[in-house]
Amino acid sequence: MHTLQHSAKAFGDGTHPTTHLLLEAIDAYNDTPPRCTADIGCGSGILSLALAEKFGCPVIATDIEAESIATTAANARAAGKEACITAVQADGFDHRSVADYAPYDVIVMNILAEPLVRLAHDAYAHTAHGGLVMLSGILLHQKDYIIDIYQSSGFEALHSLRLGDWAAWIVAKP
């Protein structure tokens, strides 16, 4: 068993409700195994590791913080998943590696509401038809607003999850 590294800037030790909601969503996924997945706003890489462990497919992990990328890469090495996880510093989907692996069958984004809103159209453009986007980092009072943005971007709302004051959405690209 390995210990995950985290730092002040590399958000995520797995205990926050938003992370827990997406770990639950990944665990419950039982459709056709994805060809490729993305973790946008990867923090310490916990969700990237969950995707790699569950599916064994390539995971592209992005974050705006260089420290988060270093922590994600270190955690991937410690877990023996460095062959699956490619961590790159990027603002959302804005990196050549992200485009190289698109379209994605599963994208996870555990970030705050403002970046979720800003990235809705890019998420749609990078999601495969029939693919899922799992959104978290949403306070309950933001839940309806976020889903409206994603539906206006072309996604269909499939399922919402709640834990305390936090919510997550699973949306699909038809």
Salt bridges, closest charged atoms under 4 A:
GLU24 OE1 - HIS20 NE2 3.94
GLU53 OE1 - LYS81 NZ 3.63
ASP91 OD1 - ARG118 NH2 3.08
ASP100 OD2 - ARG96 NE 3.69
GLU114 OE2 - ARG118 NE 3.77
